[in-house]
């Protein structure tokens, strides 16, 4: 996680954002591999906790280039971390 992610975490904490949705992008590049999705979710959860984010967080797998979960919902049930 780089500076921009850290800045966003600080901002949402300062603004009192009650819920957070994290879009996990570029999963098409790993053929939507569930193992990789869970790895990224775990890293983000750890980072957000360390940054002091305490609001509920929902993770959504997306593909910007394919439009998956952006233009239309996923064919499968939404994955949870």
C-alpha positions in Angstrom: 0.0 0.0 0.0 1.4 3.3 -1.1 1.0 6.9 0.0 -2.3 7.5 -1.9 -4.0 4.5 -0.1 -2.7 5.8 3.2 -4.0 9.3 2.4 -7.4 7.9 1.5 -7.5 5.9 4.8 -6.7 9.0 6.8 -9.4 11.0 5.0 -12.1 8.5 5.5 -11.3 8.3 9.2 -11.2 12.1 9.6 -14.5 12.5 7.7 -16.2 9.9 9.8 -17.2 7.7 6.8 -19.5 5.0 8.3 -18.9 2.3 5.7 -16.2 1.5 3.1 -16.2 -0.4 -0.1 -12.8 -1.5 -1.5 -12.7 -2.4 -5.2 -10.1 -5.1 -5.9 -9.2 -4.3 -9.5 -7.3 -6.2 -12.2 -8.5 -9.6 -11.1 -9.0 -10.5 -14.8 -5.1 -10.6 -15.0 -5.1 -13.5 -12.6 -8.1 -15.2 -14.1 -10.2 -14.2 -11.1 -8.2 -16.5 -8.9 -9.9 -16.6 -5.5 -6.6 -17.2 -3.7 -5.2 -14.0 -5.0 -8.4 -12.1 -4.2 -8.2 -13.3 -0.6 -4.5 -12.4 -0.4 -5.3 -8.8 -1.5 -8.3 -8.6 0.9 -6.1 -9.7 3.8 -3.4 -7.2 3.0 -5.9 -4.4 2.7 -7.7 -5.4 5.9 -4.4 -5.4 7.8 -3.4 -2.0 6.3 -6.8 -0.4 7.1 -6.7 -1.7 10.7 -3.1 -0.4 11.1 -4.3 3.0 9.7 -7.0 3.1 12.4 -10.0 2.5 10.1 -12.8 1.0 12.2 -15.8 1.2 9.9 -17.3 -1.9 8.2 -15.4 -2.7 5.0 -16.8 -4.6 2.0 -14.5 -5.9 -0.7 -15.7 -6.2 -4.3 -13.7 -8.0 -7.1 -13.7 -5.9 -10.3 -12.1 -5.6 -13.7 -11.9 -2.1 -15.1 -10.9 -3.3 -18.6 -13.7 -6.0 -18.8 -16.3 -4.0 -16.8 -16.9 -6.9 -14.4 -18.8 -5.8 -11.3 -18.7 -2.2 -12.7 -21.1 -2.1 -15.7 -23.1 -5.2 -14.6 -23.1 -7.2 -11.4 -21.2 -10.4 -11.2 -22.6 -13.7 -12.5 -21.7 -15.4 -9.2 -22.5 -14.4 -5.7 -20.4 -11.6 -4.3 -17.3 -12.9 -2.7 -16.6 -12.2 0.9 -13.2 -11.9 2.5 
